[in-house]
Amino acid sequence: MIELDFAERLRTLRRENDLTQEKLADILQVTQRKISYWESGKFEPDLISLWKIADFFDISIDILIGRKNF
């Protein structure tokens, strides 16, 4: 099984860009609770959300989910 690092990478990207969970939620048009769940690993985003996150941070989905390094 492939170990994906999405939760940690999202948290790192958000912090490196000086964003709160609330601000990122507003940008992505989701709830702050959803960002919290993603960052804690409780839930994973759907494909559309992955695209939005990758586009916002200007990275590939492969990097976002940990298949490639930053």
SEFIZA-3560 file (N, C-alpha, C; in Angstrom, 3 decimals):
REM SEFIZA-3560
<numar><xx>0.845</xx><yy>-1.201</yy><zz>0.000</zz><atom>N</atom></numar>
<numar><xx>0.000</xx><yy>0.000</yy><zz>0.000</zz><atom>CA</atom></numar>
<numar><xx>0.878</xx><yy>1.248</yy><zz>0.000</zz><atom>C</atom></numar>
<numar><xx>0.480</xx><yy>2.222</yy><zz>-0.776</zz><atom>N</atom></numar>
<numar><xx>1.233</xx><yy>3.478</yy><zz>-0.861</zz><atom>CA</atom></numar>
<numar><xx>0.833</xx><yy>4.380</yy><zz>0.297</zz><atom>C</atom></numar>
<numar><xx>1.817</xx><yy>4.886</yy><zz>0.986</zz><atom>N</atom></numar>
<numar><xx>1.568</xx><yy>5.837</yy><zz>2.080</zz><atom>CA</atom></numar>
<numar><xx>1.547</xx><yy>7.249</yy><zz>1.490</zz><atom>C</atom></numar>
<numar><xx>0.456</xx><yy>7.930</yy><zz>1.621</zz><atom>N</atom></numar>
<numar><xx>0.343</xx><yy>9.286</yy><zz>1.099</zz><atom>CA</atom></numar>
<numar><xx>0.440</xx><yy>10.287</yy><zz>2.244</zz><atom>C</atom></numar>
<numar><xx>1.076</xx><yy>11.411</yy><zz>1.966</zz><atom>N</atom></numar>
<numar><xx>1.333</xx><yy>12.417</yy><zz>2.990</zz><atom>CA</atom></numar>
<numar><xx>0.460</xx><yy>13.650</yy><zz>2.834</zz><atom>C</atom></numar>
<numar><xx>-0.743</xx><yy>13.475</yy><zz>2.313</zz><atom>N</atom></numar>
<numar><xx>-1.578</xx><yy>14.642</yy><zz>2.025</zz><atom>CA</atom></numar>
<numar><xx>-1.792</xx><yy>15.527</yy><zz>3.247</zz><atom>C</atom></numar>
<numar><xx>-2.172</xx><yy>14.963</yy><zz>4.381</zz><atom>N</atom></numar>
<numar><xx>-2.510</xx><yy>15.767</yy><zz>5.559</zz><atom>CA</atom></numar>
<numar><xx>-1.337</xx><yy>16.653</yy><zz>5.976</zz><atom>C</atom></numar>
<numar><xx>-0.164</xx><yy>16.079</yy><zz>6.050</zz><atom>N</atom></numar>
<numar><xx>1.023</xx><yy>16.836</yy><zz>6.460</zz><atom>CA</atom></numar>
<numar><xx>1.408</xx><yy>17.881</yy><zz>5.419</zz><atom>C</atom></numar>
<numar><xx>1.305</xx><yy>17.518</yy><zz>4.165</zz><atom>N</atom></numar>
<numar><xx>1.662</xx><yy>18.481</yy><zz>3.110</zz><atom>CA</atom></numar>
<numar><xx>0.691</xx><yy>19.655</yy><zz>3.073</zz><atom>C</atom></numar>
<numar><xx>-0.580</xx><yy>19.397</yy><zz>3.248</zz><atom>N</atom></numar>
<numar><xx>-1.550</xx><yy>20.495</yy><zz>3.268</zz><atom>CA</atom></numar>
<numar><xx>-1.266</xx><yy>21.432</yy><zz>4.428</zz><atom>C</atom></numar>
<numar><xx>-1.036</xx><yy>20.881</yy><zz>5.609</zz><atom>N</atom></numar>
<numar><xx>-0.749</xx><yy>21.696</yy><zz>6.790</zz><atom>CA</atom></numar>
<numar><xx>0.520</xx><yy>22.532</yy><zz>6.560</zz><atom>C</atom></numar>
<numar><xx>1.550</xx><yy>21.904</yy><zz>6.007</zz><atom>N</atom></numar>
<numar><xx>2.806</xx><yy>22.610</yy><zz>5.738</zz><atom>CA</atom></numar>
<numar><xx>2.600</xx><yy>23.734</yy><zz>4.731</zz><atom>C</atom></numar>
<numar><xx>1.924</xx><yy>23.455</yy><zz>3.641</zz><atom>N</atom></numar>
<numar><xx>1.671</xx><yy>24.486</yy><zz>2.626</zz><atom>CA</atom></numar>
<numar><xx>0.875</xx><yy>25.645</yy><zz>3.203</zz><atom>C</atom></numar>
<numar><xx>-0.139</xx><yy>25.322</yy><zz>3.978</zz><atom>N</atom></numar>
<numar><xx>-0.969</xx><yy>26.379</yy><zz>4.566</zz><atom>CA</atom></numar>
<numar><xx>-0.129</xx><yy>27.272</yy><zz>5.475</zz><atom>C</atom></numar>
<numar><xx>0.669</xx><yy>26.653</yy><zz>6.326</zz><atom>N</atom></numar>
<numar><xx>1.489</xx><yy>27.423</yy><zz>7.269</zz><atom>CA</atom></numar>
<numar><xx>2.575</xx><yy>28.220</yy><zz>6.547</zz><atom>C</atom></numar>
<numar><xx>3.214</xx><yy>27.633</yy><zz>5.562</zz><atom>N</atom></numar>
<numar><xx>4.254</xx><yy>28.339</yy><zz>4.806</zz><atom>CA</atom></numar>
<numar><xx>3.699</xx><yy>29.565</yy><zz>4.095</zz><atom>C</atom></numar>
<numar><xx>2.423</xx><yy>29.550</yy><zz>3.795</zz><atom>N</atom></numar>
<numar><xx>1.775</xx><yy>30.675</yy><zz>3.119</zz><atom>CA</atom></numar>
<numar><xx>1.019</xx><yy>31.581</yy><zz>4.086</zz><atom>C</atom></numar>
<numar><xx>1.298</xx><yy>31.395</yy><zz>5.379</zz><atom>N</atom></numar>
<numar><xx>0.681</xx><yy>32.232</yy><zz>6.424</zz><atom>CA</atom></numar>
<numar><xx>-0.836</xx><yy>32.293</yy><zz>6.330</zz><atom>C</atom></numar>
<numar><xx>-1.444</xx><yy>31.131</yy><zz>6.128</zz><atom>N</atom></numar>
<numar><xx>-2.896</xx><yy>31.056</yy><zz>6.044</zz><atom>CA</atom></numar>
<numar><xx>-3.452</xx><yy>30.337</yy><zz>7.261</zz><atom>C</atom></numar>
<numar><xx>-4.548</xx><yy>30.830</yy><zz>7.768</zz><atom>N</atom></numar>
<numar><xx>-5.279</xx><yy>30.094</yy><zz>8.800</zz><atom>CA</atom></numar>
<numar><xx>-6.149</xx><yy>29.055</yy><zz>8.106</zz><atom>C</atom></numar>
<numar><xx>-6.642</xx><yy>28.117</yy><zz>8.875</zz><atom>N</atom></numar>
<numar><xx>-7.586</xx><yy>27.155</yy><zz>8.298</zz><atom>CA</atom></numar>
<numar><xx>-8.810</xx><yy>27.883</yy><zz>7.770</zz><atom>C</atom></numar>
<numar><xx>-9.241</xx><yy>28.908</yy><zz>8.482</zz><atom>N</atom></numar>
<numar><xx>-10.426</xx><yy>29.657</yy><zz>8.063</zz><atom>CA</atom></numar>
<numar><xx>-10.199</xx><yy>30.345</yy><zz>6.724</zz><atom>C</atom></numar>
<numar><xx>-9.030</xx><yy>30.972</yy><zz>6.565</zz><atom>N</atom></numar>
<numar><xx>-8.742</xx><yy>31.688</yy><zz>5.323</zz><atom>CA</atom></numar>
<numar><xx>-8.652</xx><yy>30.713</yy><zz>4.152</zz><atom>C</atom></numar>
<numar><xx>-7.958</xx><yy>29.592</yy><zz>4.347</zz><atom>N</atom></numar>
<numar><xx>-7.859</xx><yy>28.605</yy><zz>3.274</zz><atom>CA</atom></numar>
<numar><xx>-9.236</xx><yy>28.044</yy><zz>2.930</zz><atom>C</atom></numar>
<numar><xx>-10.047</xx><yy>27.821</yy><zz>3.933</zz><atom>N</atom></numar>
<numar><xx>-11.410</xx><yy>27.337</yy><zz>3.689</zz><atom>CA</atom></numar>
<numar><xx>-12.189</xx><yy>28.326</yy><zz>2.824</zz><atom>C</atom></numar>
<numar><xx>-12.067</xx><yy>29.614</yy><zz>3.123</zz><atom>N</atom></numar>
<numar><xx>-12.744</xx><yy>30.634</yy><zz>2.314</zz><atom>CA</atom></numar>
<numar><xx>-12.259</xx><yy>30.592</yy><zz>0.868</zz><atom>C</atom></numar>
<numar><xx>-10.951</xx><yy>30.480</yy><zz>0.691</zz><atom>N</atom></numar>
<numar><xx>-10.371</xx><yy>30.457</yy><zz>-0.655</zz><atom>CA</atom></numar>
<numar><xx>-10.865</xx><yy>29.249</yy><zz>-1.437</zz><atom>C</atom></numar>
<numar><xx>-10.922</xx><yy>28.101</yy><zz>-0.776</zz><atom>N</atom></numar>
<numar><xx>-11.318</xx><yy>26.859</yy><zz>-1.451</zz><atom>CA</atom></numar>
<numar><xx>-12.822</xx><yy>26.632</yy><zz>-1.459</zz><atom>C</atom></numar>
<numar><xx>-13.559</xx><yy>27.512</yy><zz>-0.801</zz><atom>N</atom></numar>
<numar><xx>-15.016</xx><yy>27.432</yy><zz>-0.710</zz><atom>CA</atom></numar>
<numar><xx>-15.464</xx><yy>26.128</yy><zz>-0.049</zz><atom>C</atom></numar>
<numar><xx>-14.817</xx><yy>25.835</yy><zz>1.085</zz><atom>N</atom></numar>
<numar><xx>-15.199</xx><yy>24.706</yy><zz>1.928</zz><atom>CA</atom></numar>
<numar><xx>-15.274</xx><yy>25.221</yy><zz>3.360</zz><atom>C</atom></numar>
<numar><xx>-15.646</xx><yy>24.362</yy><zz>4.283</zz><atom>N</atom></numar>
<numar><xx>-15.713</xx><yy>24.785</yy><zz>5.683</zz><atom>CA</atom></numar>
<numar><xx>-14.358</xx><yy>24.636</yy><zz>6.353</zz><atom>C</atom></numar>
<numar><xx>-14.167</xx><yy>25.373</yy><zz>7.426</zz><atom>N</atom></numar>
<numar><xx>-12.943</xx><yy>25.259</yy><zz>8.224</zz><atom>CA</atom></numar>
<numar><xx>-12.849</xx><yy>23.856</yy><zz>8.801</zz><atom>C</atom></numar>
<numar><xx>-13.973</xx><yy>23.289</yy><zz>9.162</zz><atom>N</atom></numar>
<numar><xx>-13.995</xx><yy>21.930</yy><zz>9.713</zz><atom>CA</atom></numar>
<numar><xx>-13.438</xx><yy>20.932</yy><zz>8.695</zz><atom>C</atom></numar>
<numar><xx>-13.764</xx><yy>21.127</yy><zz>7.414</zz><atom>N</atom></numar>
<numar><xx>-13.257</xx><yy>20.224</yy><zz>6.377</zz><atom>CA</atom></numar>
<numar><xx>-11.733</xx><yy>20.328</yy><zz>6.283</zz><atom>C</atom></numar>
<numar><xx>-11.207</xx><yy>21.549</yy><zz>6.355</zz><atom>N</atom></numar>
<numar><xx>-9.745</xx><yy>21.734</yy><zz>6.342</zz><atom>CA</atom></numar>
<numar><xx>-9.136</xx><yy>21.020</yy><zz>7.547</zz><atom>C</atom></numar>
<numar><xx>-9.746</xx><yy>21.172</yy><zz>8.699</zz><atom>N</atom></numar>
<numar><xx>-9.264</xx><yy>20.519</yy><zz>9.914</zz><atom>CA</atom></numar>
<numar><xx>-9.260</xx><yy>19.005</yy><zz>9.768</zz><atom>C</atom></numar>
<numar><xx>-10.325</xx><yy>18.460</yy><zz>9.223</zz><atom>N</atom></numar>
<numar><xx>-10.404</xx><yy>17.012</yy><zz>9.005</zz><atom>CA</atom></numar>
<numar><xx>-9.331</xx><yy>16.540</yy><zz>8.021</zz><atom>C</atom></numar>
<numar><xx>-9.126</xx><yy>17.301</yy><zz>6.953</zz><atom>N</atom></numar>
<numar><xx>-8.092</xx><yy>16.936</yy><zz>5.990</zz><atom>CA</atom></numar>
<numar><xx>-6.711</xx><yy>16.946</yy><zz>6.643</zz><atom>C</atom></numar>
<numar><xx>-6.433</xx><yy>17.992</yy><zz>7.415</zz><atom>N</atom></numar>
<numar><xx>-5.117</xx><yy>18.115</yy><zz>8.038</zz><atom>CA</atom></numar>
<numar><xx>-4.888</xx><yy>17.085</yy><zz>9.139</zz><atom>C</atom></numar>
<numar><xx>-5.941</xx><yy>16.608</yy><zz>9.748</zz><atom>N</atom></numar>
<numar><xx>-5.798</xx><yy>15.601</yy><zz>10.804</zz><atom>CA</atom></numar>
<numar><xx>-5.781</xx><yy>14.182</yy><zz>10.228</zz><atom>C</atom></numar>
<numar><xx>-6.118</xx><yy>14.055</yy><zz>8.946</zz><atom>N</atom></numar>
<numar><xx>-6.152</xx><yy>12.748</yy><zz>8.311</zz><atom>CA</atom></numar>
<numar><xx>-7.448</xx><yy>11.989</yy><zz>8.530</zz><atom>C</atom></numar>
<numar><xx>-8.448</xx><yy>12.652</yy><zz>9.137</zz><atom>N</atom></numar>
<numar><xx>-9.734</xx><yy>11.979</yy><zz>9.365</zz><atom>CA</atom></numar>
<numar><xx>-10.463</xx><yy>11.698</yy><zz>8.058</zz><atom>C</atom></numar>
<numar><xx>-10.341</xx><yy>12.620</yy><zz>7.118</zz><atom>N</atom></numar>
<numar><xx>-10.970</xx><yy>12.491</yy><zz>5.812</zz><atom>CA</atom></numar>
<numar><xx>-9.982</xx><yy>12.949</yy><zz>4.755</zz><atom>C</atom></numar>
<numar><xx>-10.199</xx><yy>12.482</yy><zz>3.542</zz><atom>N</atom></numar>
<numar><xx>-9.399</xx><yy>12.911</yy><zz>2.406</zz><atom>CA</atom></numar>
<numar><xx>-10.298</xx><yy>13.673</yy><zz>1.442</zz><atom>C</atom></numar>
<numar><xx>-9.737</xx><yy>14.637</yy><zz>0.736</zz><atom>N</atom></numar>
<numar><xx>-10.553</xx><yy>15.435</yy><zz>-0.183</zz><atom>CA</atom></numar>
<numar><xx>-10.942</xx><yy>14.649</yy><zz>-1.425</zz><atom>C</atom></numar>
<numar><xx>-12.030</xx><yy>15.082</yy><zz>-2.042</zz><atom>N</atom></numar>
<numar><xx>-12.423</xx><yy>14.502</yy><zz>-3.320</zz><atom>CA</atom></numar>
<numar><xx>-11.521</xx><yy>15.078</yy><zz>-4.421</zz><atom>C</atom></numar>
<numar><xx>-11.659</xx><yy>14.554</yy><zz>-5.613</zz><atom>N</atom></numar>
<numar><xx>-10.785</xx><yy>14.951</yy><zz>-6.714</zz><atom>CA</atom></numar>
<numar><xx>-10.901</xx><yy>16.444</yy><zz>-7.037</zz><atom>C</atom></numar>
<numar><xx>-12.103</xx><yy>16.973</yy><zz>-7.043</zz><atom>N</atom></numar>
<numar><xx>-12.291</xx><yy>18.399</yy><zz>-7.339</zz><atom>CA</atom></numar>
<numar><xx>-11.560</xx><yy>19.249</yy><zz>-6.302</zz><atom>C</atom></numar>
<numar><xx>-11.654</xx><yy>18.888</yy><zz>-5.037</zz><atom>N</atom></numar>
<numar><xx>-10.960</xx><yy>19.630</yy><zz>-3.981</zz><atom>CA</atom></numar>
<numar><xx>-9.450</xx><yy>19.528</yy><zz>-4.145</zz><atom>C</atom></numar>
<numar><xx>-8.949</xx><yy>18.347</yy><zz>-4.508</zz><atom>N</atom></numar>
<numar><xx>-7.510</xx><yy>18.200</yy><zz>-4.762</zz><atom>CA</atom></numar>
<numar><xx>-7.060</xx><yy>19.132</yy><zz>-5.874</zz><atom>C</atom></numar>
<numar><xx>-7.838</xx><yy>19.208</yy><zz>-6.937</zz><atom>N</atom></numar>
<numar><xx>-7.500</xx><yy>20.120</yy><zz>-8.030</zz><atom>CA</atom></numar>
<numar><xx>-7.460</xx><yy>21.562</yy><zz>-7.551</zz><atom>C</atom></numar>
<numar><xx>-8.451</xx><yy>21.966</yy><zz>-6.778</zz><atom>N</atom></numar>
<numar><xx>-8.493</xx><yy>23.338</yy><zz>-6.276</zz><atom>CA</atom></numar>
<numar><xx>-7.283</xx><yy>23.649</yy><zz>-5.395</zz><atom>C</atom></numar>
<numar><xx>-6.955</xx><yy>22.722</yy><zz>-4.517</zz><atom>N</atom></numar>
<numar><xx>-5.816</xx><yy>22.922</yy><zz>-3.610</zz><atom>CA</atom></numar>
<numar><xx>-4.519</xx><yy>23.008</yy><zz>-4.417</zz><atom>C</atom></numar>
<numar><xx>-4.317</xx><yy>22.066</yy><zz>-5.323</zz><atom>N</atom></numar>
<numar><xx>-3.105</xx><yy>22.058</yy><zz>-6.146</zz><atom>CA</atom></numar>
<numar><xx>-3.003</xx><yy>23.330</yy><zz>-6.979</zz><atom>C</atom></numar>
<numar><xx>-4.090</xx><yy>23.756</yy><zz>-7.582</zz><atom>N</atom></numar>
<numar><xx>-4.091</xx><yy>24.986</yy><zz>-8.369</zz><atom>CA</atom></numar>
<numar><xx>-3.764</xx><yy>26.196</yy><zz>-7.505</zz><atom>C</atom></numar>
<numar><xx>-4.376</xx><yy>26.277</yy><zz>-6.340</zz><atom>N</atom></numar>
<numar><xx>-4.133</xx><yy>27.427</yy><zz>-5.467</zz><atom>CA</atom></numar>
<numar><xx>-2.663</xx><yy>27.523</yy><zz>-5.076</zz><atom>C</atom></numar>
<numar><xx>-2.058</xx><yy>26.395</yy><zz>-4.698</zz><atom>N</atom></numar>
<numar><xx>-0.665</xx><yy>26.408</yy><zz>-4.264</zz><atom>CA</atom></numar>
<numar><xx>0.312</xx><yy>26.252</yy><zz>-5.433</zz><atom>C</atom></numar>
<numar><xx>-0.215</xx><yy>26.160</yy><zz>-6.653</zz><atom>N</atom></numar>
<numar><xx>0.578</xx><yy>26.058</yy><zz>-7.876</zz><atom>CA</atom></numar>
<numar><xx>1.541</xx><yy>24.872</yy><zz>-7.830</zz><atom>C</atom></numar>
<numar><xx>1.006</xx><yy>23.720</yy><zz>-7.462</zz><atom>N</atom></numar>
<numar><xx>1.771</xx><yy>22.476</yy><zz>-7.435</zz><atom>CA</atom></numar>
<numar><xx>0.938</xx><yy>21.379</yy><zz>-8.091</zz><atom>C</atom></numar>
<numar><xx>1.572</xx><yy>20.256</yy><zz>-8.391</zz><atom>N</atom></numar>
<numar><xx>0.832</xx><yy>19.143</yy><zz>-8.981</zz><atom>CA</atom></numar>
<numar><xx>0.130</xx><yy>18.344</yy><zz>-7.879</zz><atom>C</atom></numar>
<numar><xx>-0.871</xx><yy>17.615</yy><zz>-8.267</zz><atom>N</atom></numar>
<numar><xx>-1.553</xx><yy>16.732</yy><zz>-7.315</zz><atom>CA</atom></numar>
<numar><xx>-0.578</xx><yy>15.674</yy><zz>-6.806</zz><atom>C</atom></numar>
<numar><xx>0.325</xx><yy>15.190</yy><zz>-7.670</zz><atom>N</atom></numar>
<numar><xx>1.317</xx><yy>14.210</yy><zz>-7.227</zz><atom>CA</atom></numar>
<numar><xx>2.144</xx><yy>14.743</yy><zz>-6.059</zz><atom>C</atom></numar>
<numar><xx>2.543</xx><yy>15.971</yy><zz>-6.135</zz><atom>N</atom></numar>
<numar><xx>3.301</xx><yy>16.573</yy><zz>-5.032</zz><atom>CA</atom></numar>
<numar><xx>2.400</xx><yy>16.714</yy><zz>-3.813</zz><atom>C</atom></numar>
<numar><xx>1.185</xx><yy>17.151</yy><zz>-4.024</zz><atom>N</atom></numar>
<numar><xx>0.258</xx><yy>17.365</yy><zz>-2.923</zz><atom>CA</atom></numar>
<numar><xx>-0.011</xx><yy>16.092</yy><zz>-2.128</zz><atom>C</atom></numar>
<numar><xx>-0.135</xx><yy>14.972</yy><zz>-2.809</zz><atom>N</atom></numar>
<numar><xx>-0.439</xx><yy>13.732</yy><zz>-2.091</zz><atom>CA</atom></numar>
<numar><xx>0.806</xx><yy>12.934</yy><zz>-1.694</zz><atom>C</atom></numar>
<numar><xx>1.973</xx><yy>13.440</yy><zz>-2.074</zz><atom>N</atom></numar>
<numar><xx>3.201</xx><yy>12.801</yy><zz>-1.624</zz><atom>CA</atom></numar>
<numar><xx>3.802</xx><yy>11.793</yy><zz>-2.567</zz><atom>C</atom></numar>
<numar><xx>3.326</xx><yy>11.731</yy><zz>-3.785</zz><atom>N</atom></numar>
<numar><xx>3.927</xx><yy>10.805</yy><zz>-4.760</zz><atom>CA</atom></numar>
<numar><xx>5.245</xx><yy>11.352</yy><zz>-5.295</zz><atom>C</atom></numar>
<numar><xx>5.429</xx><yy>12.659</yy><zz>-5.202</zz><atom>N</atom></numar>
<numar><xx>6.689</xx><yy>13.314</yy><zz>-5.590</zz><atom>CA</atom></numar>
<numar><xx>7.028</xx><yy>14.307</yy><zz>-4.500</zz><atom>C</atom></numar>
<numar><xx>8.317</xx><yy>14.609</yy><zz>-4.356</zz><atom>N</atom></numar>
<numar><xx>8.743</xx><yy>15.578</yy><zz>-3.349</zz><atom>CA</atom></numar>
<numar><xx>8.543</xx><yy>16.997</yy><zz>-3.825</zz><atom>C</atom></numar>
<numar><xx>8.502</xx><yy>17.905</yy><zz>-2.863</zz><atom>N</atom></numar>
<numar><xx>8.374</xx><yy>19.333</yy><zz>-3.170</zz><atom>CA</atom></numar>
<numar><xx>9.507</xx><yy>19.767</yy><zz>-4.062</zz><atom>C</atom></numar>
//
